[in-house]
Structures are given as structure tokens and as C-alpha cells.
Amino acid sequence: MAEPSAPAGLPLYLQVAAALRDDLTQRRIAPGTRLPSERSLVNRFRVNRQTVRNALQLLREERLVVTERRGTFAAAAGGAAGPVLAAGLLEFPCGTGGASGAVEVALGWEASPPGPAERLGLLPGERSLVHRHRVLGADGGAERSAVSRFSRYALDEVPQLARYRRAEARSRHPDLRLLYHWMHRAGLRLTRRESVAVGLPADAACLTVHRVVYDQHGHVLELTDLRFARASASVTYEFTG
């Protein structure tokens, strides 16, 4: 590809979608503006027409573009609102190091608390896959942390995720950056909803985010709880299709 905007190894249509998404979110393609023709995009990215069409379909599902008889246009301001997200690459929000640059990642098989377990369709005490990610500050404390819990349905439907059932797979350094791409490949269309709150515990204020990801049938796939220390309030999430 002429302009890769995503890690090497991703399917070409995801790379094309990432590059176009960047153009749209950075307003290099202004809201309401017509996108270049499919032929122009084929020439720009040096891919075939079907690859371009697949990329545009993802952007339509994300409500970033709309297609009509006259062509495909960048969604009007506010047109991308809503929770629908056809995501392919997941960069965990705690992906960058803190002052110390130390990052801790762990993948385990454990029971969830009653509330999350019920949302995930798990029986009391039933174990499932749990991903933990922490970015440590200079004092050794967690500047950012994320705990993601996966439903039995997600493990059954997504082959790449199901392989982590095996103890030997969980013992290696886990890499879930392609999580949402795996879900998309399994035929799942994702919706993400996030609740943001400011916590005021006795020790220090923090920002918390509760994320629920579910598919087109309403099955909950993932619950993620994120916490950010006051000193690390500036955070960027990046989800690409």
C-alpha cells in the first residue's frame, strides 16, 4: 500500500479504512464533502476495487460516511454520533508508558464478580478470560489500568480468542491488539457504550470509564473497566476498523 496507516500485517481493507478514517477525523476531508471515486482510491492505495469497497463499508457502519446515488460523502457534523463501531484493531487505552515507562500485562482465567458475571452470561463462580493492563508511574503506582472480561459467547464465537482457553497460550505474552478485527472476522458487528465518571476516593481523585461491547444480536462480548490517575488525565483512545 502506498499510505499504510495501520500496523503491518492487517488486511489491506483495514489499512485503507484507517487511512481514510484519519482523513475524515482530521477534517482533511470536510463534513459533507464527496470522497474521491473508487477508481481514485484504487490508484491512491494500490489495491483492488473490492478492497476499497470493503473499507468504505466499514466507514459506513461507523457512520463516518454516507453513500447515495451521487457517490460517497463525509458524514455531516454530528453524523457520526452514536455507539455503532465496526472495530478491527484495539489499542488498549493504557498502551503508552508512564513516567517510568513500565507496563504490566496479564491474561488469566478467573471468575468475575456477581454483577459483571451476570452481564457476561456467566454462572456464579464460572471462570472466563480476563485481561489486565497497567501503566506504572515513577513511584510504582498505577497511572492507568484496564480490566477486560470476556463472555462465554465471545469465546465460543471468536476462534482467535478461544485459543486463550489453553493454559500454554495464556502463559505467553498476550497480544489482543487485533481483538476487534477478530470479532469482525467472526461476523460480529460491534456496538460500544462507555460510561465516564469522576471518582473521589480517600487517597486521590481519578477518572473511571466503564465500557460494554456487544454484537448486532445484543450479546455482551466484553466488559472493560478503566481507571486513570489524576496526573494522567490526558488520554487518547484509538479504534480502527
N, C-alpha and C positions, 0 to 999 in steps of 0.2 A: 504494500500500500504506500501511496505517496505521502500521506499525512497520518501516521499512526497516532492515536490519542489514547490508547489503552495498552496495557501490558501485552508484550508479545505472547503468542500462543492462543489468544482469544480468537474465536471465529471472526472472519472478516466483517460480517454484517454488524457485529457488536462494536468493532473498531470504527466502522463508518458511522454508526449511530452515536458513538461517543464524540467523534469529531463534529458532527452536526449539532449535537446537543450543546457542545461548548460554544458553537457559533450562535445558537439561539439564546442561551442563558447569559452570554456576554454581550448580547444585543448587536453582534456583527451582522446578524440577520434580524432586522427590527420587526416588532409585532405587526402583523398584517401584511408583511412583505412576502412576495412569492419566492419560493425556493427555486434554485436552478433546476432545469429539466433533468429527468433521469439520465439522458444521454450525457449531459454536462457532468453529473455526479459520477457516472461510469468513468469518464475521462479523468476527472479530478483524482479519484481514489484508485483508478486502475483495477477495477473489479468488474464483474459481470452485472447485468441488469437485475437479475434475481437477488443478488446480494444487496443492491441499493433498495429494492422493493422491501426486502425483509427489514432493513434498517429503518425505513420510513414507517413501516407498520408498527415497530416498537415505539417510535416517537409519537405516532397517533394514539397508541394505548396510554402513553404518558401525558397525553393532551397538550403536547408541545407544538404539534402541527395539526392542521385540518386539511383534508383533501376534498376538492369539489371538481366540477367539470373543467374549470379553467386551470387547474393544477393544484399543487400543494403549497399551503401558506403557513407562515409562523402564526401561532395562536395569538389572538389579541391579548392585550394586557389583562391579566386575571384569568385568561382562558385555560391556563394550565393548573388552575386551582383544583383541589380535590385530592383524595387519597390514593387514586389509582396509580400504580407504579409497576411497570414490567421491568424488573431489575435483573441484571445479569452479573455484575461484579460488585461484591461487597467489600468495601474498605471499612474495617471496624473503626468507629469514631476515635478510639484510643490508639490509632495507628502510628502516631509520632511520639518520639521520646520526650520526657520531661527534662528538667534541668540536669538530671543525672543521665538521661538517655536510656535508662533501664526499663525493659519491657518484660512482663511475665505473662505467659500464655499457657493455659492448661485445658485439656479436654478430658472429661470424665463421664462416668456412668453412675448417676445418683438419683435419689428420689427428690421430688420438688415439694415445697410447702403446700398445704392444702389448697389455697386459692389458685396459684398458678397451675397446680396439678389438675384441678377441675377444668380450667380454661383449656388446657392441653389435651383433655380427654384421657387422662391417666387415672388409674385406680389409686386409692390411698397406699402409699408406700411403693408404688411401681416406679422402677428406675427408668430413666431415659437419658439422652445425650445432653450434656451441659458444657458450654464453652465459657471460659473465664479469661478475661484480658485486663491487665493492669499496667498503667504507666506510672512509674515511680518518680518522685521529686528528689531533690538533693538530700532531703532529710530522711529518705527512705519510705516516706508515707506515699499513699496512692493519690496522685493528682487526678487521675481519671480511671474509672473502672467500668467494665461491662460484663454482665452475666446474661448469657443467652441460653434458653431452654427450648428443646425441640419436642414436638408432639410425636406420638406413635404414628399418626397418619403421615407426617413428614418423612419419618424413617422408612415407612412402607412404600411411599411413592417416589422417593428420590434415591436412586441406586448409589450415587456417589456419597450421599450422606449415610446411607445404611451400612456402608463398609466400615464405618467407625464403631459399629457394634462390637467388632472383634477387638480383643484386648491388645493384640500386637499392633493394630492400626492406631489405637488411642495412645500407645506408648511413644509413637514418633511425634515430632513437632507438628502440631495440627495446622493446616492451612485451609481456611474456609473462605478465602477471598473470592472464589468462584461460586459461592453458595447460591446466590440468586440466579446465576446463569444455569446452575444445575436444576434449580426448580423450574425455570423456564423450559429447559430441555425436556423435563418430565411432563410438559403440557400444562403447568400451573400458571395462572395469571394472578399476579400478586397485588394485594391491597395492603397498604401500610398506614397505620394510625399511630400517632405519637401524642402523649400527654406530658406536658412540661410543667414542673413545679419548682419552687424555691424552698429548700429545707432549712430549718433553723435549729439544728441540734445544739447541745450544750457546748460542744467544742468549737465549731465553726460553721458558717453558712455554706451551703452547697446547692448546686443546680442538679435536679434529677429529671430523667427522661424515661418514660415507660413506653415501649414500642410493642405493638401487636401486628404480626404479619399473617395474613390469611389468604386463601385462594378464592377463585371465582365461585366456588360452591359453599363458601362460608366456613371451611375447615381452618381452624387455627393451626399454623405451621410453626410459629416461633414466637416466644416472648423474650424480650430483652429489656433489662433494667440497667440504665447508665447513670453514673454519678460523676460530677465534676467538682473539684475543689474550687473555692473562690478564686484562687490565683490562676486557674486555667479556664477562665470563663469564655475565652475566645476559641470557639471550636468550629470546624468545618466538617460536614458530612458529605460524602461523595458516593452516589449510587449511579451506576451507569448500566445501560441495557445492552 
